[in-house]
Amino acid sequence: MTLSSLPEITNHLVQTHLDAGRVMRLTITTASMWPTLAPGDRVTVRGIGAQDVKLGDVVVLNRQEVRLVHRVIACRNEHGTAVLITKGDNCVWADEPLPESQLLGLVVAIERGARAVNLQSARARWANRAVAHLSRSEWRAQRLPRRLLWRAWRKWLRLSIRVSAQIAFWMAC
């Protein structure tokens, strides 16, 4: 998924900005991570080292001078260098392995309209790991079950939020 920003901002400047401990907000322009990320969504990105990347994390990568947002489905160590294997949620095939030097940052939050989702919460991290495990399969036939599981997870999440709110209300009374 490519990200839009001012053309004069290079990946080097983005990396320098993130390495300094700052965060950036970028806008998603393609649907390769749909339904997690849709075109027009805004993501908050912070710098991260390759050793801190976990299975299921949504990361920003520098691939051929284009910023790309995909999910980590595997991490390997090749010749002493960390290598990340990523895949868009809406893509059939995994991306080619990228060395850790291509990692720009970690997506920590998503904004869609007025809604914001913190990807660092325990529930979001669990869901991200589950989606990463489902994404490891490169079968086209698995797309339907993956979509059904995604819908079931979203319904479960909405229900659990409602139940949590009701419990909190009754405990406050």
C-alpha positions in Angstrom: 0.0 0.0 0.0 1.6 3.2 -1.0 1.3 6.4 1.1 0.8 9.9 -0.1 2.9 12.8 1.2 4.7 15.7 -0.2 6.9 14.6 -3.1 9.9 16.4 -1.7 9.9 14.3 1.5 12.3 11.5 0.8 12.5 8.2 2.6 15.7 9.3 4.2 14.1 12.3 5.8 11.2 10.1 7.0 13.7 7.7 8.5 15.6 10.5 10.2 12.3 12.0 11.6 11.2 8.6 13.0 14.7 7.7 14.4 14.6 11.0 16.3 11.6 9.6 18.3 8.9 11.6 16.5 5.7 10.2 15.0 4.3 10.8 11.6 0.8 10.7 10.2 0.4 9.4 6.7 -2.5 8.8 4.4 -3.2 5.4 2.8 -3.7 5.6 -1.0 -4.4 2.0 -2.1 -6.5 -1.0 -1.0 -3.8 -3.6 -0.5 -4.4 -3.8 3.2 -8.2 -3.7 3.0 -10.3 -4.3 5.2 -7.8 -3.3 7.9 -6.8 -0.1 6.0 -8.8 1.6 3.3 -7.8 4.4 0.9 -8.1 7.7 2.8 -7.4 6.2 6.2 -4.7 8.0 8.2 -2.0 6.1 10.1 0.2 7.1 12.9 3.8 5.8 12.5 6.6 5.7 15.0 10.2 4.5 14.5 11.1 0.9 15.5 14.1 -1.3 15.2 13.8 -4.6 13.4 14.5 -6.5 16.6 11.3 -5.1 18.1 9.1 -6.1 15.2 6.6 -8.9 16.0 4.5 -11.2 13.9 1.3 -9.4 12.8 2.7 -5.9 13.2 1.7 -3.4 10.5 4.9 -1.7 9.3 6.0 1.0 6.9 8.7 -0.1 4.5 10.8 1.5 1.9 10.5 -0.6 -1.3 12.1 0.9 -4.3 11.7 4.5 -3.1 8.0 3.9 -2.4 6.6 3.8 1.2 4.6 0.7 1.6 2.4 -0.4 4.5 2.0 -4.2 5.0 1.7 -6.8 7.7 4.7 -8.8 8.9 3.9 -12.5 8.4 7.5 -13.8 9.2 10.8 -12.6 10.5 14.0 -14.4 9.7 17.7 -14.0 10.3 19.8 -14.4 7.2 23.6 -14.0 7.4 23.3 -12.0 10.6 20.7 -9.6 9.2 17.0 -9.5 10.1 14.8 -10.1 7.1 11.1 -9.2 7.1 8.5 -11.0 5.0 5.3 -8.9 4.6 2.0 -9.2 2.9 -0.9 -6.9 2.3 -4.2 -8.3 3.8 -5.9 -8.0 0.4 -3.0 -9.5 -1.5 -2.7 -13.2 -2.5 1.1 -13.5 -2.4 3.6 -12.5 0.1 6.1 -9.7 -0.7 9.7 -10.6 -1.4 11.8 -10.6 1.7 13.2 -7.2 2.7 16.3 -6.5 4.9 15.9 -4.6 8.1 17.4 -1.5 6.5 14.2 -1.1 4.5 12.1 -0.8 7.7 10.9 2.8 8.3 8.4 2.4 11.2 5.5 0.7 13.0 1.9 1.7 12.5 0.6 2.4 16.0 -2.9 3.9 15.2 -5.4 4.0 12.4 -8.0 6.8 11.9 -11.0 6.2 9.6 -13.3 9.2 9.6 -14.0 10.0 13.3 -13.0 6.5 14.5 -9.5 5.8 15.8 -8.0 2.4 16.6 -4.9 1.9 18.8 -3.0 -1.0 17.4 -0.9 -1.3 20.5 -3.8 -2.5 22.7 -3.8 -6.2 23.7 -6.9 -7.0 21.7 -5.5 -5.3 18.5 -2.2 -7.1 18.9 -4.0 -10.5 19.3 -6.1 -9.8 16.2 -3.0 -8.7 14.2 -1.2 -12.0 15.1 -4.3 -14.0 14.1 -4.6 -12.2 10.7 -0.8 -12.8 10.2 -1.3 -16.5 10.7 -4.2 -16.5 8.3 -2.2 -14.5 5.8 0.7 -17.0 5.7 -1.4 -19.2 3.3 -1.0 -18.2 -0.3 -4.0 -20.0 -1.6 -6.7 -18.1 -3.4 -9.2 -20.6 -2.0 -8.4 -19.5 1.5 -9.6 -15.9 0.9 -13.3 -16.8 1.6 -12.6 -18.4 5.0 -10.3 -15.5 5.9 -13.1 -13.0 5.1 -15.6 -15.0 7.1 -13.2 -15.2 10.0 -12.6 -11.4 9.7 -16.3 -10.7 9.8 -16.8 -13.0 12.8 -14.0 -11.4 14.7 -15.4 -7.9 14.0 -18.9 -9.0 15.3 -17.3 -10.6 18.4 -15.3 -7.4 19.0 -18.4 -5.2 18.8 -20.3 -7.5 21.1 -17.5 -7.6 23.7 -17.2 -3.8 23.6 -21.0 -3.5 24.3 -20.8 -6.0 27.1 -17.8 -4.3 28.6 -19.6 -1.0 28.5 -22.7 -2.5 30.2 -20.6 -4.1 32.9 -18.8 -0.8 33.6 -22.2 1.0 33.7 -23.7 -1.5 36.2 -20.5 -1.4 38.4 -20.7 2.4 38.5 -24.3 2.4 39.7 
